[in-house]
Amino acid sequence: MHGSYWSLVISRDALMETYSPPPATRTPVSTNIILLMQSCPDTCTGANCHCASTAIPGGIKPEDAPQFIVLTNDDAITTISHPVIMNITEKFNNINGCKMPATWFVSIQYTDPGLVQDVFVRGHEIATHTVNHVSNPDVNEIVGAKRWLNQTAKIPMEAIQGFRAPFLVFTPDQRAVLNSNGFLYDSSISETYPTASSPARNEMLWPYTMDYGIPQDCGISTGVCTAQERHPGLWEFPMWTIQDSKTNAILASMDPQGDQYELYKAELDSRLSGNRAPLGIYQHAAWLIADTNRATQLEKFLTYASQQPNVWFATVQQVLAWMANPVPASEYQQACPTSASLLSQLPGAKLCIAPNNGCVYGTWSTEQCRCACQNEDYATRSGYCLDEAGSCTIQKGYDFDLKEYVCASPSTPADGPSAETVAPPAVQLDKAECGHSLLQVNGLRISSKEPSPTQYTQAVKGVDGSCSTCAVVDPVNGSAFYTAQLPASETLTGVALLLGSDQTVDVRVGDSMDGNGMTNPVCASQIRVTANSPMVVTCGAKGSVVTVASKGGLQVCDLYPVIPAAASQEDDVAPTTVVVQMTFVGGGLSQARDVWAPAVCQVLKDITGDASATCLVRSVESVDGSLRRRALSAAGDILGTFEVTTINPLALNLAMRRGQDFAAQLQQVDVQIDPASVSAAVQTTPTTDSGDSDEGSLTPSAG
Ligand SMILES: [Zn+2]
């Protein structure tokens, strides 16, 4: 029933009639290629058959034809790629008020099914790009992706119509698989000009069905196609190349180098003055991430495009639907289903929209249908909270009463105009006895031998100023000891104690660590302590070591020295700047600079427990001078230097001394450092807190 061979020249002559006026210049067409072309009969019409042609469908005049612009993104839909594309499409509307849609060629590996649903519910098109992004995919790779999108992401089978070959390596076999498995179209074959199928930039090939072969010049592509193959009803949506305006040199069919605004504007202007073949913006999210100028340029182009008459942003499927039933632009009604109606097509799915900006400091949780922010579940760690857009951009605050990192309630303004309006929190009975953190004592040693980081961390809990965390001290040979040693320059005259259990303890104050602080005490007393009731033991003499001992185990929840008043002047402490250095492991320079360093700075600030502390990233640099972006396998390549200014430098020094613990804390925010590389040095003292620096005084003014 199909007709005999005829020449493309004839169809081009027919095409001339629909043009007014015809393009000024024509590039001579290679007769060799034309001879390969098969005829396409007049009976090839409608949704299932469309001849390869530069003619506008339906004989519509160029000025009446819609100019379609199709944005596609390839590869996995992840928390990284999703916001990059959404940040663009959500900014633009069609003239019917609907958001600009995109077509996503999804490779399944690494794809988050919840994000696929999010994309679908926003009116975008979900298409396939194999399961594992392999070249020369077999039927399992091609059809498997469609099945996964349907079975796991719940996208209706009939909505998944398109395919793009990974690496654009396409073959006749692939197209045969597509055709026998219910696909509507392939979009893999590059189309350039001037060629037999696209004589000029303003006269480009329209999409077509492969009933009568493939007229394109696959010699310029990375795949194989022939004029002889037949795939009835299967559309090819060409990948029109972006070419240099002056030289016609082919730049790329995807991710073209150069100013994105200039490149796409030149292509669009040509089409608007020509046969209005669709304009493809074929990009990868990673391409846009790699240089943020590209998104800016692209948005500039889309702004320009949206101001041109009859321009429509469309998916591939929407373009093909129009071609099956072409109407003038003035009559065009682009389908624009609501999110609710699209959602109703997803069995069992709930409306779950990820923030356009991504989660930032967090990861998208499909189960919870929201961003899970870094460390949000850990009251003892710094981290991030949800902002109003649902991204994790708000840093946790530190509640000095709860001694926890907390997320402010979203309805509360971050900073009230006046501190006086904030009501003081309820005071616990033992509140006044807690919070005298021994950790702030310069040169403190705890549990003298510090046998392991774990035990050390455990021991620290008893002096961390928090009454809610208790050091659990296991007995050795029937007795448990808990010892804190002040530096020689400090003296104590007693100790305040809060234990987690009722017991009798031996409290001794001495001036040496002999016998675990028990030998030759300057004073000693045996007292009965009630759980969670602060007890103060004073001593007439002065010492520097305090030991609490008991038969059986101990739970030391708070322990702090009673220091003679003259030595205790915490109010006027001048801030000190501590320079902290560490080596990042892996990740690469940009990762270390943009992601890790800010996170480290936040952790460093938090460690001080000082609300007014500041942290500055002084430098993040490649030690050997090479700027390697890729993941590095060896440690020691990227050195981070930070400046923390705080009234509590000791806490930092303690943390740095325990590099292993510090590294573990950073791992909680996905930062990798070499624990052995951590160092801290006190660099400068006082920072003037007034703008008037003329006084030149090194000591804080009493006023
Ligand atoms: Zn790909």
Residues whose N, C-alpha, C, O or C-beta is under 5 A from the ligand:
A	BS01	ZN	D74 D75 P166 F167
